[in-house]
Amino acid sequence: MTPQTRPLDGITVISLEHAIAAPFCTRQLADLGARVIKVERPGVGDFARAYDQRVDGMASHFVWVNRSKESLTLDLKQPAALAVLKQLLETADVLVQNLAPGAAARMGLGFDELSKTLPKLIVCDISGYGDNGPYRDKKAYDLLIQSEAGFLSVTGTPDEPSKAGNSVADIAAGMYAYSSILAALLQRGKTGRGSHIDVSMLESLAEWMGYPMYYAYGGATPPPRSAASHATIYPYGPFAAGDGGTVMLGLQNEREWVVFCKLVLQQPGLATDARFDSNARRNEHRDALKAIILTAFAGMSTAEVTARLDEAQIANARMNSMAELWAHPQLKARERWRQVASPVGDIPALLPPGRINSFDYRMDPIPAVGQHTRAILQELGQGDDAIAALQQTDAI
């Protein structure tokens, strides 16, 4: 294998996608070399293109999850456009869709129908709640799934629940769709047949809720909302330094607690204080311990606190802003940034996580709406007259 050979070279993915979950899934397939053809509405495209204009006029969500794709515009309510899509599927390995519940099946794009003539096709449906059950037809947005999955019940302050600062339910569903498609491609290599993948946002985020669910096993009290601190381990969270900065630190065991008291707080006797001599007791008396830590840190700058923590080999981190993340020295040192082309010029983009020495990730342009429509139709054998006819009826 040469660096130019990627794992999914030669794999074609057709995606009826919008927003985050499906586009994040397919962008990662494109990262590995798959050809991803994104089907969009003529004229306006994926509605996520209009979420904001923060990236030189382009939407931040869209820029993040849509590089390395081809944009094909089709009005699938028109029979001629639907016929083009079905012809395109004859050349495809994977169909991904996160349309409204039941919409794909009504167009004859469900797995049961497609597999009759395309037995090798992998069909991945992404929805809020899955393709059966009493919630099947409910609308599902990220915040709503965060609520249904119990995420909000353990996130925030004691007084007020908080959503995550990014789209965790969409991201979870996109990740499980991505890994499921990879598994289905491996399975097809063994059996020669495609698969139906049914990924729900609820089930994806519920999997991520495994720890708090088991913590509350058998009707036990669930983890309390504890802002940026750990719900059950203490001290583990943000602490203010004397210069107004914030240090995030975390202790995992009793050995670290003893070292923390001796080297960081410089109060070795505190380690055997009956209120604090186990994690359970530290957690029980966290308000008293927090006051002691803040008093000790008040006489030090953020850099001084961090230096003591590093000397004691206590895990710690800065609470970075977005600007600081853009400029993070570790990302720079590991050369994680690349430039990708877009309709408004080159923009920076992070390489996918995971450095692999056997191939280079694909980092190709972000497409304009319908940028590849004519070229794709020509590949399918459509001549100028046929393409003009489709344009005349706004089918493309």
Stockholm file with secondary structure:
# STOCKHOLM 1.0

chainA/1-396         MTPQTRPLDGITVISLEHAIAAPFCTRQLADLGARVIKVERPGVGDFARAYDQRVDGMASHFVWVNRSKESLTLDLKQPAALAVLKQLLETADVLVQNLAPGAAARMGLGFDELSKTLPKLIVCDISGYGDNGPYRDKKAYDLLIQSEAGFLSVTGTPDEPSKAGNSVADIAAGMYAYSSILAALLQRGKTGRGSHIDVSMLESLAEWMGYPMYYAYGGATPPPRSAASHATIYPYGPFAAGDGGTVMLGLQNEREWVVFCKLVLQQPGLATDARFDSNARRNEHRDALKAIILTAFAGMSTAEVTARLDEAQIANARMNSMAELWAHPQLKARERWRQVASPVGDIPALLPPGRINSFDYRMDPIPAVGQHTRAILQELGQGDDAIAALQQTDAI
#=GR chainA/1-396 SS CCTTCCTTTTCEEEEECCSSHHHHHHHHHHHTTCEEEEEECTTTCSGGGGSCCTBTTBCHHHHHHCTTEEEEECCTTSHHHHHHHHHHHTTCSEEEECCSTTHHHHTTCSHHHHHHHCTTCEEEEEESSCSSSTTTTSCCCHHHHHHHTTTGGGSBCSSCBCCCSSCHHHHHHHHHHHHHHHHHHHHHHHHSCCCEEEEEHHHHHHHHTHHHHHHTGGGCCCCCCCTTSCSSSSSEEEEECTTSCEEEEECCSHHHHHHIIIIISCCGGGGGCTTTSSHHHHHHTHHHHHHHHHHHHTTSCHHHHHHHHHHTTCEEEECCCHHHHHTCHHHHHTTCEEEECCTTCCEEEECCSSCCTTCCCCCCCCCCTTTTHHHHHHHTTCCHHHHHHHHHTTCC
#=GC SS_cons         CCTTCCTTTTCEEEEECCSSHHHHHHHHHHHTTCEEEEEECTTTCSGGGGSCCTBTTBCHHHHHHCTTEEEEECCTTSHHHHHHHHHHHTTCSEEEECCSTTHHHHTTCSHHHHHHHCTTCEEEEEESSCSSSTTTTSCCCHHHHHHHTTTGGGSBCSSCBCCCSSCHHHHHHHHHHHHHHHHHHHHHHHHSCCCEEEEEHHHHHHHHTHHHHHHTGGGCCCCCCCTTSCSSSSSEEEEECTTSCEEEEECCSHHHHHHIIIIISCCGGGGGCTTTSSHHHHHHTHHHHHHHHHHHHTTSCHHHHHHHHHHTTCEEEECCCHHHHHTCHHHHHTTCEEEECCTTCCEEEECCSSCCTTCCCCCCCCCCTTTTHHHHHHHTTCCHHHHHHHHHTTCC
//
